[in-house]
Amino acid sequence: MSQSALSEKLRALRKKSRYTQEDISRKLNIQRQTYSNYENDARTPPLEIIVALAEIYHVSVDYLVRDASASFDSDTDRSSHEKKLLSEFSALSFSKQKEVIEFIRFKKQLPD
């Protein structure tokens, strides 16, 4: 995969989510210029940043790193229930999002 494909996806996802570069850099605990370098194809984000970005944008790591010909609209296959859940989750602060993710991971370990 070319780095430019990742850069394009990061920019498109950020704009679609109505975040600024400053918003994302705060969520990642990095400098805004560092995040800008990822979107401008000047630097490749490390794996832990790619994983964090996938969580922020509610996409898979695979989606971020696969070929640019993949669709940007991952919502088309989601049920209305999933869309509502993602909308509510997006409205939470980053720290509350982390708590929800931890809770989901805990619940997945429990038997049905």
Residue frames as a rotation matrix with the C-alpha (Angstrom) as fourth column:
MET 1
0.580 0.815 0.000 0.00
0.815 -0.580 0.000 0.00
0.000 0.000 -1.000 0.00
SER 2
-0.247 -0.657 0.712 1.30
0.558 -0.698 -0.450 3.44
0.792 0.286 0.539 -0.76
GLN 3
-0.686 -0.066 -0.725 1.64
0.688 -0.385 -0.615 5.89
-0.239 -0.920 0.309 2.08
SER 4
-0.943 0.332 -0.002 -0.38
-0.313 -0.887 0.341 8.41
0.111 0.322 0.940 0.09
ALA 5
-0.263 0.884 -0.386 -3.42
0.105 0.424 0.900 6.11
0.959 0.196 -0.204 0.29
LEU 6
-0.153 0.150 -0.977 -3.19
0.968 0.220 -0.118 6.15
0.197 -0.964 -0.179 4.08
SER 7
-0.897 -0.245 -0.367 -2.73
0.326 -0.929 -0.178 9.93
-0.297 -0.279 0.913 4.07
GLU 8
-0.749 0.661 0.048 -5.81
-0.323 -0.427 0.845 10.40
0.579 0.617 0.533 1.91
LYS 9
-0.043 0.753 -0.656 -7.90
0.491 0.588 0.643 8.13
0.870 -0.294 -0.395 4.12
LEU 10
-0.435 -0.170 -0.884 -6.80
0.895 -0.186 -0.405 9.90
-0.096 -0.968 0.234 7.30
ARG 11
-0.987 0.061 -0.149 -7.73
-0.077 -0.991 0.105 13.29
-0.142 0.115 0.983 5.86
ALA 12
-0.517 0.842 -0.155 -11.07
-0.265 0.015 0.964 12.06
0.814 0.540 0.215 4.50
LEU 13
-0.062 0.484 -0.873 -12.02
0.743 0.606 0.284 10.31
0.667 -0.630 -0.397 7.75
ARG 14
-0.694 -0.241 -0.679 -11.07
0.670 -0.562 -0.485 13.32
-0.264 -0.791 0.552 9.84
LYS 15
-0.933 0.355 -0.064 -13.14
-0.352 -0.858 0.373 15.68
0.077 0.371 0.926 7.70
LYS 16
-0.313 0.850 -0.424 -16.07
0.004 0.448 0.894 13.26
0.950 0.279 -0.143 7.59
SER 17
-0.047 0.221 -0.974 -15.94
0.918 0.394 0.045 13.07
0.394 -0.892 -0.222 11.40
ARG 18
0.643 0.285 0.711 -15.73
0.192 -0.958 0.211 16.89
0.742 0.001 -0.671 11.60
TYR 19
0.668 -0.549 -0.503 -12.54
0.604 0.004 0.797 16.81
-0.435 -0.836 0.334 13.61
THR 20
0.819 -0.563 -0.106 -9.67
-0.551 -0.724 -0.414 19.26
0.157 0.398 -0.904 13.27
GLN 21
0.234 -0.833 -0.501 -6.07
0.096 0.533 -0.841 18.13
0.967 0.149 0.205 13.17
GLU 22
-0.524 -0.390 0.757 -5.77
-0.639 -0.408 -0.652 19.65
0.563 -0.826 -0.036 16.64
ASP 23
0.421 0.766 0.486 -8.67
-0.907 0.352 0.231 17.48
0.006 -0.538 0.843 17.89
ILE 24
0.878 -0.086 -0.470 -7.05
-0.052 0.961 -0.273 14.30
0.475 0.264 0.839 16.60
SER 25
-0.110 -0.994 -0.006 -3.59
-0.035 0.010 -0.999 15.21
0.993 -0.109 -0.036 17.85
ARG 26
-0.279 0.091 0.956 -5.03
-0.924 -0.297 -0.241 15.77
0.261 -0.951 0.167 21.34
LYS 27
0.766 0.627 0.145 -6.78
-0.643 0.748 0.164 12.39
-0.006 -0.219 0.976 21.23
LEU 28
0.749 -0.541 -0.382 -3.49
0.247 0.763 -0.597 10.77
0.615 0.353 0.705 20.23
ASN 29
0.858 -0.433 -0.276 -1.44
0.137 -0.325 0.936 12.83
-0.495 -0.841 -0.219 22.69
ILE 30
-0.082 -0.868 0.491 0.92
0.954 0.074 0.290 13.99
-0.288 0.492 0.822 19.94
GLN 31
-0.565 -0.181 -0.805 1.83
0.043 -0.981 0.191 17.36
-0.824 0.073 0.562 18.44
ARG 32
0.549 0.814 -0.187 -0.53
-0.099 -0.160 -0.982 18.74
-0.830 0.558 -0.008 15.80
GLN 33
0.214 -0.555 -0.804 2.38
-0.952 -0.304 -0.043 19.03
-0.221 0.774 -0.593 13.36
THR 34
-0.772 -0.471 0.427 3.12
-0.413 0.882 0.226 15.34
-0.483 -0.002 -0.876 13.80
TYR 35
-0.072 0.826 0.559 -0.44
0.375 0.542 -0.752 14.45
-0.924 0.156 -0.348 12.86
SER 36
0.623 0.255 -0.739 -0.30
-0.468 -0.636 -0.613 16.93
-0.627 0.728 -0.277 9.98
ASN 37
-0.374 -0.856 -0.358 2.76
-0.870 0.189 0.456 15.08
-0.322 0.481 -0.815 8.70
TYR 38
-0.629 0.225 0.744 0.73
0.171 0.974 -0.149 11.85
-0.758 0.034 -0.651 8.58
GLU 39
0.443 0.893 0.081 -1.99
0.356 -0.093 -0.930 13.49
-0.823 0.441 -0.359 6.48
ASN 40
0.696 -0.219 -0.684 0.52
-0.600 -0.699 -0.388 15.27
-0.393 0.680 -0.618 4.24
ASP 41
0.965 -0.256 -0.064 2.47
0.183 0.823 -0.538 12.11
0.190 0.507 0.840 3.48
ALA 42
0.383 -0.866 0.323 5.60
-0.668 -0.501 -0.550 13.45
0.638 -0.005 -0.770 5.20
ARG 43
-0.657 -0.540 0.526 5.74
-0.754 0.475 -0.454 10.73
-0.004 -0.695 -0.719 7.89
THR 44
-0.194 0.558 -0.807 4.37
-0.122 0.802 0.584 7.24
0.973 0.212 -0.088 8.35
PRO 45
0.288 0.332 0.898 2.49
-0.908 -0.205 0.366 6.80
0.306 -0.921 0.243 11.63
PRO 46
-0.831 -0.550 0.079 3.75
-0.539 0.763 -0.356 4.00
0.136 -0.338 -0.931 13.87
LEU 47
-0.624 0.583 -0.520 1.53
0.246 0.779 0.577 0.97
0.741 0.232 -0.630 14.33
GLU 48
-0.573 0.431 -0.697 0.21
0.793 0.076 -0.605 2.06
-0.208 -0.899 -0.385 17.73
ILE 49
-0.692 0.331 -0.642 -0.97
-0.288 -0.941 -0.175 5.36
-0.662 0.064 0.746 16.20
ILE 50
-0.747 0.432 -0.506 -2.63
-0.467 0.202 0.861 3.51
0.474 0.879 0.051 13.30
VAL 51
-0.589 0.532 -0.609 -4.47
0.662 0.749 0.014 1.29
0.464 -0.395 -0.793 15.81
ALA 52
-0.585 0.349 -0.732 -5.56
0.497 -0.558 -0.664 4.36
-0.640 -0.753 0.153 17.82
LEU 53
-0.771 0.289 -0.567 -6.74
-0.564 -0.724 0.398 6.11
-0.295 0.626 0.721 14.65
ALA 54
-0.725 0.526 -0.445 -8.78
0.025 0.666 0.746 3.06
0.688 0.529 -0.496 13.67
GLU 55
-0.473 0.549 -0.689 -10.51
0.881 0.283 -0.380 3.22
-0.014 -0.787 -0.617 17.06
ILE 56
-0.664 0.194 -0.722 -11.11
0.067 -0.947 -0.316 6.98
-0.745 -0.258 0.615 16.81
TYR 57
-0.634 0.366 -0.682 -12.61
-0.766 -0.422 0.485 6.70
-0.110 0.829 0.548 13.32
HIS 58
0.089 0.709 0.700 -14.46
-0.513 0.635 -0.578 3.42
-0.854 -0.308 0.420 14.02
VAL 59
0.676 -0.002 -0.737 -12.79
-0.684 0.371 -0.628 1.59
0.275 0.929 0.250 11.16
SER 60
0.903 -0.409 0.130 -10.53
0.327 0.852 0.409 -1.44
-0.278 -0.327 0.903 11.05
VAL 61
0.105 -0.953 -0.285 -6.76
-0.275 -0.303 0.912 -1.22
-0.956 -0.017 -0.294 10.83
ASP 62
-0.349 -0.171 0.921 -7.15
0.690 0.618 0.377 -3.24
-0.634 0.767 -0.098 7.64
TYR 63
0.657 0.659 0.367 -9.34
0.742 -0.479 -0.469 -0.53
-0.133 0.580 -0.804 6.17
LEU 64
0.785 -0.378 -0.491 -6.71
-0.225 -0.912 0.342 2.11
-0.577 -0.158 -0.801 6.93
VAL 65
-0.107 -0.994 -0.026 -3.79
-0.463 0.027 0.886 0.22
-0.880 0.107 -0.463 5.44
ARG 66
-0.028 0.093 0.995 -5.31
0.665 0.745 -0.051 -1.52
-0.747 0.660 -0.083 2.42
ASP 67
-0.657 -0.338 0.674 -5.35
0.754 -0.287 0.590 -0.16
-0.006 0.896 0.444 -1.12
ALA 68
-0.840 0.257 -0.479 -6.77
-0.123 -0.948 -0.293 3.31
-0.529 -0.187 0.828 -1.77
SER 69
-0.774 0.577 -0.259 -9.35
-0.300 0.024 0.954 1.91
0.557 0.816 0.155 -4.20
ALA 70
-0.584 0.581 -0.567 -11.36
0.790 0.568 -0.232 0.72
0.187 -0.583 -0.791 -1.19
SER 71
0.157 0.777 0.609 -14.48
0.453 -0.605 0.655 2.74
0.878 0.173 -0.447 -0.46
PHE 72
-0.841 -0.406 0.359 -14.38
-0.067 -0.580 -0.812 5.48
0.537 -0.706 0.460 2.17
ASP 73
-0.165 0.877 0.452 -18.01
-0.892 -0.328 0.311 4.90
0.421 -0.352 0.836 3.11
SER 74
-0.903 -0.225 -0.367 -17.86
-0.068 0.916 -0.396 2.05
0.425 -0.332 -0.842 5.60
ASP 75
-0.704 0.675 0.222 -21.30
-0.453 -0.187 -0.872 3.03
-0.547 -0.714 0.437 6.93
THR 76
-0.291 0.662 -0.691 -23.20
-0.916 0.016 0.401 1.58
0.276 0.750 0.601 3.96
ASP 77
-0.304 0.132 -0.943 -23.11
-0.057 0.986 0.156 -1.94
0.951 0.101 -0.292 5.43
ARG 78
-0.990 -0.112 -0.081 -24.04
0.078 0.031 -0.996 -0.92
0.114 -0.993 -0.022 8.96
SER 79
-0.161 0.974 -0.158 -27.47
0.877 0.215 0.430 -1.39
0.453 -0.069 -0.889 10.42
SER 80
0.248 0.328 0.912 -29.28
-0.037 -0.937 0.347 1.62
0.968 -0.119 -0.220 11.85
HIS 81
0.977 0.075 -0.200 -28.60
0.183 0.193 0.964 0.21
0.111 -0.978 0.175 15.33
GLU 82
0.212 -0.974 -0.073 -24.84
0.966 0.198 0.166 0.20
-0.147 -0.106 0.983 14.67
LYS 83
-0.215 -0.249 0.944 -24.99
0.544 -0.834 -0.096 3.72
0.811 0.493 0.315 13.27
LYS 84
0.694 0.537 0.479 -26.81
-0.126 -0.565 0.816 4.93
0.709 -0.627 -0.324 16.40
LEU 85
0.829 -0.446 -0.338 -24.25
0.526 0.414 0.743 3.21
-0.191 -0.793 0.578 18.62
LEU 86
-0.129 -0.927 0.351 -21.37
0.981 -0.171 -0.092 4.82
0.145 0.333 0.932 16.71
SER 87
0.063 0.238 0.969 -23.04
0.235 -0.947 0.218 8.20
0.970 0.214 -0.115 16.87
GLU 88
0.939 0.319 0.131 -23.49
-0.068 -0.200 0.977 7.97
0.338 -0.926 -0.166 20.64
PHE 89
0.561 -0.803 -0.201 -19.94
0.785 0.439 0.438 6.67
-0.263 -0.403 0.876 21.09
SER 90
-0.152 -0.636 0.756 -18.50
0.826 -0.502 -0.256 9.52
0.543 0.586 0.602 19.00
ALA 91
0.444 0.430 0.786 -20.22
-0.002 -0.877 0.480 12.06
0.896 -0.215 -0.389 21.21
LEU 92
0.913 -0.143 -0.383 -18.31
0.407 0.228 0.884 10.81
-0.039 -0.963 0.266 24.27
SER 93
0.603 -0.798 -0.016 -15.03
-0.778 -0.593 0.207 12.29
-0.174 -0.112 -0.978 25.44
PHE 94
0.107 -0.656 -0.747 -11.90
-0.607 0.552 -0.572 10.33
0.788 0.514 -0.339 24.55
SER 95
-0.796 -0.428 0.428 -11.51
-0.591 0.394 -0.705 9.11
0.133 -0.814 -0.566 28.16
LYS 96
-0.034 0.861 0.507 -15.12
-0.686 0.349 -0.638 7.89
-0.727 -0.370 0.579 28.23
GLN 97
0.591 0.161 -0.790 -14.62
-0.760 0.438 -0.479 6.20
0.269 0.885 0.381 24.85
LYS 98
-0.444 -0.839 -0.316 -11.67
-0.592 0.539 -0.599 4.32
0.673 -0.079 -0.736 26.35
GLU 99
-0.652 0.284 0.703 -13.87
-0.616 0.342 -0.709 3.21
-0.442 -0.896 -0.048 29.26
VAL 100
0.472 0.872 -0.128 -16.53
-0.758 0.327 -0.564 1.92
-0.450 0.363 0.816 26.86
ILE 101
0.304 -0.448 -0.841 -13.91
-0.687 0.508 -0.519 0.00
0.659 0.736 -0.153 24.89
GLU 102
-0.775 -0.592 0.224 -12.56
-0.558 0.473 -0.681 -1.54
0.297 -0.653 -0.697 28.11
PHE 103
-0.246 0.782 0.572 -16.12
-0.685 0.277 -0.674 -2.51
-0.686 -0.558 0.468 29.11
ILE 104
0.636 0.465 -0.616 -16.75
-0.771 0.404 -0.492 -4.14
0.020 0.788 0.615 25.71
ARG 105
-0.189 -0.797 -0.574 -13.51
-0.608 0.554 -0.569 -6.10
0.771 0.241 -0.589 25.98
PHE 106
-0.791 -0.030 0.611 -14.54
-0.577 0.370 -0.728 -7.25
-0.204 -0.929 -0.310 29.46
LYS 107
0.155 0.969 0.194 -18.03
-0.738 0.244 -0.629 -8.28
-0.657 -0.045 0.753 28.28
LYS 108
0.413 -0.056 -0.909 -16.58
-0.810 0.433 -0.394 -10.23
0.416 0.899 0.134 25.34
GLN 109
-0.657 -0.742 -0.133 -14.69
-0.562 0.600 -0.569 -12.43
0.502 -0.299 -0.811 27.80
LEU 110
-0.509 0.538 0.671 -17.86
-0.642 0.282 -0.713 -13.44
-0.573 -0.794 0.202 29.63
PRO 111
-0.901 0.278 0.334 -19.92
0.406 0.812 0.419 -16.45
-0.155 0.513 -0.844 28.54
ASP 112
-0.715 0.682 0.156 -23.27
-0.346 -0.539 0.768 -15.71
0.608 0.495 0.621 26.89
